[in-house]
Amino acid sequence: MTKADYSLYNPDFELVNTSPLRTDGVYVLVKIWTNQNGGTERVATERKIYKFYPGGQVNLILDPEHKLTTGEAYVQAFNERIEESKKKGSATLFEGYYKIENDKMVLQRWVTPRKQFSYDYFLLEKGDIIIGISSTINGKGQIAAKYFTEYYKAYYSFIPTEDNYSIPNW
């Protein structure tokens, strides 16, 4: 895949200063809510960590063993992912682009085994929180009400880090 294959790639992307999304750190999954059984909330045991870049790129790291616990560890992990990608000349499963409209955000990434794009929809809240709402292969990254459901919410909290991140090569 090339940048041009991504509908959310925008060479002129610039994150506005008034956006609630922050790029000076990472977002870590902390809890999940579902409306199953009248609404249940649980602390997230899985570790999903997002890094958003000012140029419109996004990357995700899974940390199943909970090894990443400090700002320095987050920076190192994301920088290593970028360096790996540069050496291989290809992207990982979790690299992509994002688009924001008001308090809504969509992420686009290429799912290699399925040979198709996937779109993840989020709500942005003040207080350094993003809320994952849904994921689909439909919609081509359009921000539409039907993708912002009310039966699942994954809460990610912002953790500031030093801004020593490598520039993404995708």
Backbone torsions as a table, in degrees:
resi	resn	phi	psi	omega
1	MET	NA	146.3	174.8
2	THR	-116.3	168.4	179.6
3	LYS	-54.2	-41.0	-176.9
4	ALA	-64.0	-21.0	179.1
5	ASP	-73.6	-20.1	-178.4
6	TYR	-87.4	123.6	179.2
7	SER	-67.7	-23.1	-179.5
8	LEU	-90.7	-5.1	177.1
9	TYR	-68.6	129.8	179.2
10	ASN	-139.7	108.9	-177.3
11	PRO	-63.2	-18.3	-179.9
12	ASP	-101.4	12.6	-177.2
13	PHE	-59.4	135.6	173.7
14	GLU	-145.3	121.1	179.0
15	LEU	-71.3	124.3	-178.3
16	VAL	-72.8	148.9	-178.2
17	ASN	-62.1	-25.2	-178.0
18	THR	-86.4	-1.5	-179.7
19	SER	-66.6	139.9	175.7
20	PRO	-74.0	-13.2	178.5
21	LEU	-75.8	134.8	179.9
22	ARG	-110.5	146.3	179.7
23	THR	-117.4	6.2	-178.1
24	ASP	-99.0	35.4	179.4
25	GLY	174.4	-154.3	-177.2
26	VAL	-130.8	161.2	174.2
27	TYR	-112.5	125.9	-175.8
28	VAL	-116.4	133.2	178.2
29	LEU	-64.4	127.1	-179.0
30	VAL	-118.6	-32.9	179.9
31	LYS	-156.3	160.2	-179.9
32	ILE	-131.5	135.4	177.1
33	TRP	-120.8	137.7	172.4
34	THR	-132.1	154.7	178.8
35	ASN	-88.1	8.5	176.3
36	GLN	-63.1	138.9	-179.9
37	ASN	57.0	39.5	176.5
38	GLY	82.8	7.6	178.4
39	GLY	103.6	107.8	178.6
40	THR	-125.7	146.2	178.9
41	GLU	-127.2	138.6	177.7
42	ARG	-139.3	151.0	174.7
43	VAL	-70.3	135.8	-179.2
44	ALA	-72.0	127.2	175.3
45	THR	-92.6	-28.1	176.7
46	GLU	-78.1	149.9	-179.4
47	ARG	-111.9	108.5	174.1
48	LYS	-117.4	130.6	-175.9
49	ILE	-130.5	122.3	178.8
50	TYR	-103.7	142.0	171.1
51	LYS	-123.9	123.4	177.9
52	PHE	-106.2	136.9	-178.3
53	TYR	-109.1	149.6	-177.9
54	PRO	-60.2	-22.4	-178.7
55	GLY	-85.4	6.5	178.0
56	GLY	97.5	-0.5	177.9
57	GLN	-86.1	155.2	176.1
58	VAL	-139.6	148.8	175.9
59	ASN	-140.3	150.7	-179.4
60	LEU	-127.2	137.1	173.5
61	ILE	-122.9	134.7	172.6
62	LEU	-95.6	135.2	-177.9
63	ASP	-129.0	70.6	-174.2
64	PRO	-64.1	-24.2	-178.5
65	GLU	-96.1	4.9	178.3
66	HIS	55.7	42.0	-179.9
67	LYS	-82.1	-26.2	-178.0
68	LEU	-88.9	111.2	-175.9
69	THR	-132.0	-7.1	-178.3
70	THR	-125.0	160.3	176.8
71	GLY	-57.2	-41.5	179.3
72	GLU	-62.3	-39.3	179.5
73	ALA	-66.4	-38.0	177.4
74	TYR	-63.7	-48.2	-179.4
75	VAL	-58.5	-47.1	-178.7
76	GLN	-62.2	-43.7	-178.4
77	ALA	-63.2	-44.8	-180.0
78	PHE	-70.2	-37.1	177.5
79	ASN	-66.0	-38.8	176.9
80	GLU	-63.0	-39.0	178.4
81	ARG	-61.7	-41.1	179.0
82	ILE	-67.1	-42.9	179.4
83	GLU	-63.7	-40.7	175.4
84	GLU	-58.6	-45.3	-178.7
85	SER	-62.4	-39.3	179.2
86	LYS	-66.1	-40.4	-179.2
87	LYS	-67.4	-43.2	-178.2
88	LYS	-77.0	-23.6	-176.8
89	GLY	74.7	18.8	179.5
90	SER	-144.7	162.4	-178.2
91	ALA	-87.9	164.8	173.5
92	THR	-89.7	179.8	178.8
93	LEU	-68.2	-18.6	-168.6
94	PHE	-110.3	8.1	178.8
95	GLU	-90.6	146.3	178.3
96	GLY	-176.5	-154.3	-176.9
97	TYR	-131.8	159.0	177.2
98	TYR	-129.8	159.0	176.9
99	LYS	-138.4	142.1	-178.7
100	ILE	-124.4	136.9	169.7
101	GLU	-133.8	112.3	-178.1
102	ASN	56.2	-116.1	-178.5
103	ASP	-103.4	19.1	-179.1
104	LYS	-119.2	144.7	-179.1
105	MET	-139.5	145.9	174.2
106	VAL	-128.5	140.6	176.3
107	LEU	-112.0	142.5	177.1
108	GLN	-124.1	130.2	174.8
109	ARG	-142.1	157.5	-179.8
110	TRP	-92.7	126.6	178.1
111	VAL	-99.6	100.2	-172.8
112	THR	-58.3	-49.2	-178.0
113	PRO	-59.4	-33.2	179.9
114	ARG	-90.8	-12.9	-177.6
115	LYS	54.7	50.0	178.6
116	GLN	-156.5	163.8	177.1
117	PHE	-83.2	150.7	173.9
118	SER	-124.1	145.7	-178.4
119	TYR	-124.9	126.9	177.9
120	ASP	-112.5	131.5	-175.0
121	TYR	-108.2	136.9	-176.4
122	PHE	-134.5	153.3	167.4
123	LEU	-105.6	141.9	177.6
124	LEU	-104.2	131.5	177.9
125	GLU	-122.9	148.8	172.4
126	LYS	-66.3	155.1	-177.2
127	GLY	93.7	19.6	173.3
128	ASP	62.4	44.7	178.3
129	ILE	-125.5	137.7	166.1
130	ILE	-120.7	146.8	-176.0
131	ILE	-123.9	114.0	176.3
132	GLY	-74.1	128.0	-173.3
133	ILE	-110.6	-48.2	-176.7
134	SER	-156.2	166.1	177.6
135	SER	-139.8	138.5	-177.4
136	THR	-155.3	163.7	172.3
137	ILE	-100.2	-1.7	-178.1
138	ASN	-97.9	166.5	170.9
139	GLY	94.9	-16.1	178.3
140	LYS	52.9	29.9	176.1
141	GLY	83.2	11.4	177.5
142	GLN	-71.5	140.2	175.7
143	ILE	-91.4	99.6	-177.6
144	ALA	-128.1	148.8	-176.5
145	ALA	-53.7	-36.2	-175.6
146	LYS	-63.7	-18.0	178.7
147	TYR	-90.8	-5.6	-179.8
148	PHE	-107.2	81.8	-172.9
149	THR	-80.5	170.6	179.9
150	GLU	-119.6	23.7	-179.0
151	TYR	-117.6	-1.2	179.1
152	TYR	-152.9	134.7	175.9
153	LYS	-144.4	122.8	175.5
154	ALA	-108.0	117.4	-174.9
155	TYR	-94.3	126.1	177.5
156	TYR	-115.9	128.7	178.0
157	SER	-100.6	144.3	179.9
158	PHE	-80.6	136.9	174.2
159	ILE	-124.7	114.4	179.9
160	PRO	-69.7	146.1	177.3
161	THR	-136.9	170.3	172.5
162	GLU	-67.4	148.8	-174.7
163	ASP	-92.4	59.4	179.8
164	ASN	-105.3	34.0	-176.5
165	TYR	-81.0	141.2	173.3
166	SER	-67.9	157.1	177.4
167	ILE	-82.2	128.4	-179.2
168	PRO	-60.0	146.9	-179.6
169	ASN	-101.3	14.0	177.1
170	TRP	-115.4	NA	NA
